[in-house]
Amino acid sequence: MGPPPIGCMGMMQEFEGRRKLCPALEKLKDEHLALAEQMNELVHLANNLKATAEPTKRKKGLTELHELASSFRAELEKHSRREEEDLYPLMANYIEREMGPIAVMEEEHDLIHESLMSFMRIVEKEKSEPVEIEAVHTHLLKSIEILMEHFFKEESVLFPMAEYVLSDAEKEQLRVLFQA
């Protein structure tokens, strides 16, 4: 067996076959599943809204969509904070934060936040003027597409990388932080 692999590519080769994650990283992955269920519900509501022509039902559908989207956004922000305030700083002890996977994830968090806020603004306009349902539907689907790609990157690259580079003590520190 030769010398250990060097750099990110070496890390990728080293943990490529590993899928088991520590409890803290599993918690983040489980949160992705819960958020994905909420996203499915949002898409279902948006599809129903798009198919509804009657103004009273549309108004009720928009209200319901707004309430669910607000709840979803709050859960997503809590999840993102765990990553940005707890996971990423620990990983930055081992990999570059300004470039590479952490920087990409942080940029995507910003993009997702902006996309969801744009969606929310369109839905909130409904209170003062008629909303173009197609715009609501399009913005929601765009936000969800970005988010699903983001989750995939975290689960296939970032979380396995964290499992590889973090010490047992750091993984325990994350577990305790995530319980709080």
ABEGO torsion letter per residue (X at the ends): XBBBBBEAAAAAAAAAABABBBAAAAAAAAAAAAAAAAAAAAAAAAAAAAABABAAAAAAAAAAAAAAAAAAAAAAAAAAAAAAAAAAAAAAAABBAABEAAAAAAAAAAAAAAAAAAAAAAAAAAAABBBBAAAAAAAAAAAAAAAAAAAAAAAAAAAAAAAAABBAAAAAAAAAAAAX
